[in-house]
């Protein structure tokens, strides 16, 4: 009896083991990163992120349950293999996670570094140069993949200046910028470079050199938009370039008369250029006009509509005398007619461009060029390279007006009256 009971219990146990499934514990998938390897990669470089995934339980893990995450940028893709190129400049811990249908997950990771390049920057030309300041700047054309935290210019009396020299800070990021270069000394050659700094370091543009002015200078613009250099001489401000305006201050056009017979019979304002007398002139007319300016008759000088830029005027005979006295001429000598003085004309003449070694010293920045004049009697352009002739606003008689004349063969200044119908250069003085 006891034996039968024991056998019944054993049979029942075997039956239960046969008919019942034993549930095993679910195993998480195994994931291993194949690429990229740990290392340093360039900004924008396309990288392949790949892995192999195995599930011990034999289930297939679909790509949507395989995710890639950066410790710096967050989620950036899914699947066993993907291409990606937009990781930020930084050190990234890349983690791939594989999750099975039961929610069991495992991870693998790799550390990579995304590096940037130095920024790219160009140096702009230096403009508006004075005795103690100038305007420079540059263009940051690329940030190299890392934000430009500072940009500007640096300058020194030695080539290839760096930011440990004098420098400006003019914003950040890419694009163009303007910089004020200050603290200059007169008549010194400086070197300037634009710079741009990102996390890689500081990049520089090309070296540009310029020389600060010897004198106090400025700029003035006429109604046509022409800009002229100006210079302070004594207590006067003079234009350091010849006038080249073609409209009066009210906007009316000044007649451009090139036919000699028409010119000599004028009683109203007009202008012409050197090349108008020579129909076969093949030079750069625009460049010539910008350098030497136009030749005006005195009627244009005296026109009530105004020839000079706003805030300026044509100097009188007395204002010319003030300039000459400042240069060293006595007042009694300045009042004379004809050639006067000793070397005052040489101080006004430019240091180049005059024939037969007749160049001046340009000691006050007036920079008189030998633009010649137009003689209404002969109808010819006269003495280019040898003479410079300037109108004053002062009338001598109904037909002539006072003028000044510089020559290649003399260092003094000629004061005389010219026919109002002649064509002379014009300089202006500030009100």
Secondary structure, 3 states (H helix, E strand, C coil): CHHHHHHHHHHHHHHHHHHCCCCCCCCCCEEEEEECCCEEEECCCCEEEEEEEECCCCCCCCHHHEEEEECCCEEEEECCEEEECCCCCEEEEEEEEEECCCCCEEEEEEEEEEECCCCEEEECCCECCCCCEEEEEEEEEECCCCCCCEEEEEEECCCCCCCCCEECCCCCCCEEEEEEEECCCCCCEEEEEEEEEECCEEEECCCEEEECCCCCEEEEECCCCCEEEEEEECCEEEECCCCCCCECCCCCECEECCCHHHHHCCCCCEEECHHHHCCCCCCCHHHHHHHHCCEECHHHHCCCCCCCCCCEEECCHHHHHHHHHHCCCCHHHHCCCEEECCCHHHHHECCCCCHHHCCCCCCCCCCECCCEEEECCCCEEECCCCEEEEEEEEECCCCEEEEEEEECCCCCEEEEEEECCCEEECCEEEC
